[in-house]
Amino acid sequence: MKKLFITALAAIAIGTSAFAAPASISKKVNAHFKSSFSNASEITWTKTEKFNKASFLIDNEKVEAFYDTYGDLIGTSRSIQFDKLPKSAIETITSQYTYPDYQVRECIEFVNADNEKNYYVSMDKNDATVVLEITKKGSVSLYNKIWK
């Protein structure tokens, strides 16, 4: 009987610690995260002056959730393949940012708290990294350029 009790207690402790956020993460953020991402695993938290970020896995896919300092969801992001971007964006990017001058480093799908979707593509060129913002309809604009 004692072994059963200890086993049950250990199972409860493991189950609750999977969602345990550091003390620096607000209860509001932790409660929202638990309800929105109940099947998340391998959760790690990062806190900055401007936001809190939870990095985690859902169905073996890496996802990040961002919360503002008031505890409200900013949005979520996940990596996607370049060919999953809107077709018109792919055409624009491949004609204006040609390979081998530009090489795709990362493609991210970002869904904000209002469920609006945008994409971000970072591309390396010799002396800079260009970040493009792409709307759901495929419009491409320069979001940022970082000189190396």
PyMOL commands that set and color helices and strands:
alter all, ss='L'
color gray80, all
select helices_A, chain A and resi 2-17+27-36+82-84+87-96
alter helices_A, ss='H'
color red, helices_A
select strands_A, chain A and resi 41-47+51-58+61-68+73-79+103-112+117-125+128-135+140-147
alter strands_A, ss='S'
color yellow, strands_A
deselect
rebuild
show_as cartoon
